[in-house]
Amino acid sequence: MGRIFTLEEARALMPQVKATTEPVYALAASLAEELSQAEEAGDDAHAEALRERLQTLVQSWQQSMQDLEAEVKGLWLVDFDSGDGYWCWAYPEGELGHWHSYEGGFGSRVPAHQRPGVQA
């Protein structure tokens, strides 16, 4: 079992999460656009090289998130274990403000203050 985070502990890591994610996202978007153009032009060798660069870039981002003890649940989607579910953040959200159960996943997330068992 990994680290359990309070909301405050997870939020304290968000400057690092965002500082890592924002430039990687921008570079990935640029590479994806270049890949689309290479595919349209039928430049298979260049397209394959771009796919490999994208894969390496995403893997590097995933490792950076894991180094922060966050769990990567999808592309640009990071969760922090709360002990009964996950604090959930997806780029480009401004802050870590959602929670979901272990079983529920991203589609069932609720605002953090509405987490079951939390007094308003």
C-alpha positions as CSV (number, residue, x, y, z in Angstrom):
1,M,0.0,0.0,0.0
2,G,1.3,3.5,-0.9
3,R,1.2,6.7,1.0
4,I,-2.1,8.1,2.4
5,F,-2.6,11.8,1.9
6,T,-4.7,14.3,3.7
7,L,-6.2,16.9,1.4
8,E,-3.7,19.5,2.6
9,E,-0.8,17.2,2.0
10,A,-1.9,16.4,-1.5
11,R,-2.6,20.1,-2.2
12,A,0.9,21.0,-1.0
13,L,2.3,18.9,-3.9
14,M,0.2,20.6,-6.5
15,P,2.7,23.3,-7.4
16,Q,5.2,20.6,-8.3
17,V,2.5,18.6,-10.2
18,K,1.4,21.6,-12.2
19,A,4.9,22.8,-12.8
20,T,5.8,19.4,-14.2
21,T,2.6,18.8,-16.1
22,E,2.1,22.1,-17.9
23,P,5.2,22.2,-20.0
24,V,5.0,18.4,-20.7
25,Y,1.4,18.9,-21.9
26,A,2.4,21.8,-24.1
27,L,5.2,19.8,-25.7
28,A,3.0,16.7,-26.1
29,A,0.3,18.8,-27.9
30,S,3.0,20.2,-30.2
31,L,4.3,16.8,-30.9
32,A,0.8,15.4,-31.5
33,E,0.1,18.2,-34.0
34,E,3.4,17.4,-35.8
35,L,2.6,13.7,-35.8
36,S,-0.8,14.4,-37.4
37,Q,0.9,16.4,-40.1
38,A,3.5,13.6,-40.7
39,E,0.7,11.0,-40.9
40,E,-1.2,13.2,-43.4
41,A,1.9,13.6,-45.5
42,G,2.5,9.9,-45.4
43,D,5.9,10.4,-43.8
44,D,5.9,7.1,-41.9
45,A,9.5,7.3,-40.6
46,H,9.0,10.8,-39.1
47,A,5.6,9.7,-37.7
48,E,7.1,6.7,-35.9
49,A,9.9,8.9,-34.5
50,L,7.3,11.3,-33.2
51,R,5.3,8.5,-31.6
52,E,8.4,7.3,-29.8
53,R,9.1,10.8,-28.6
54,L,5.5,11.1,-27.3
55,Q,5.7,7.8,-25.6
56,T,9.0,8.7,-23.9
57,L,7.6,12.1,-22.9
58,V,4.5,10.6,-21.3
59,Q,6.5,7.9,-19.5
60,S,8.8,10.6,-18.1
61,W,5.8,12.6,-16.9
62,Q,4.3,9.4,-15.3
63,Q,7.6,8.7,-13.5
64,S,7.7,12.3,-12.2
65,M,4.2,11.9,-10.8
66,Q,5.1,8.5,-9.2
67,D,8.2,10.2,-7.7
68,L,5.8,12.5,-5.9
69,E,3.9,9.4,-4.7
70,A,0.9,10.3,-6.8
71,E,-0.9,7.7,-8.9
72,V,-1.3,8.3,-12.6
73,K,-4.8,7.1,-13.6
74,G,-4.8,8.5,-17.2
75,L,-3.2,11.0,-19.4
76,W,-2.8,14.2,-17.4
77,L,-4.9,12.6,-14.6
78,V,-3.4,12.3,-11.1
79,D,-4.8,10.8,-7.9
80,F,-3.6,10.8,-4.3
81,D,-4.7,8.0,-2.0
82,S,-6.9,9.4,0.8
83,G,-7.3,6.1,2.6
84,D,-10.9,5.6,1.5
85,G,-10.6,6.8,-2.1
86,Y,-8.6,9.4,-4.1
87,W,-8.1,13.1,-4.2
88,C,-8.3,13.6,-8.0
89,W,-6.8,16.2,-10.3
90,A,-6.9,16.5,-14.1
91,Y,-5.0,19.0,-16.2
92,P,-5.8,21.9,-16.6
93,E,-7.8,22.2,-13.4
94,G,-6.5,25.0,-11.3
95,E,-6.5,23.1,-8.0
96,L,-6.9,19.8,-6.4
97,G,-10.6,19.9,-5.6
98,H,-12.2,16.5,-6.2
99,W,-12.5,13.1,-4.5
100,H,-13.8,9.7,-5.7
101,S,-14.0,6.3,-4.2
102,Y,-11.7,3.5,-5.1
103,E,-14.4,1.8,-7.1
104,G,-16.0,4.9,-8.6
105,G,-13.2,6.4,-10.7
106,F,-13.1,9.7,-12.4
107,G,-16.7,9.7,-13.5
108,S,-18.0,9.5,-10.0
109,R,-15.8,12.2,-8.5
110,V,-17.4,14.9,-6.2
111,P,-16.1,18.2,-4.8
112,A,-13.6,17.4,-2.0
113,H,-15.8,19.0,0.6
114,Q,-18.6,16.6,-0.4
115,R,-16.5,13.5,0.3
116,P,-18.6,11.0,2.3
117,G,-18.0,11.2,6.0
118,V,-16.8,14.8,5.9
119,Q,-18.7,17.3,7.9
120,A,-19.6,20.5,6.1
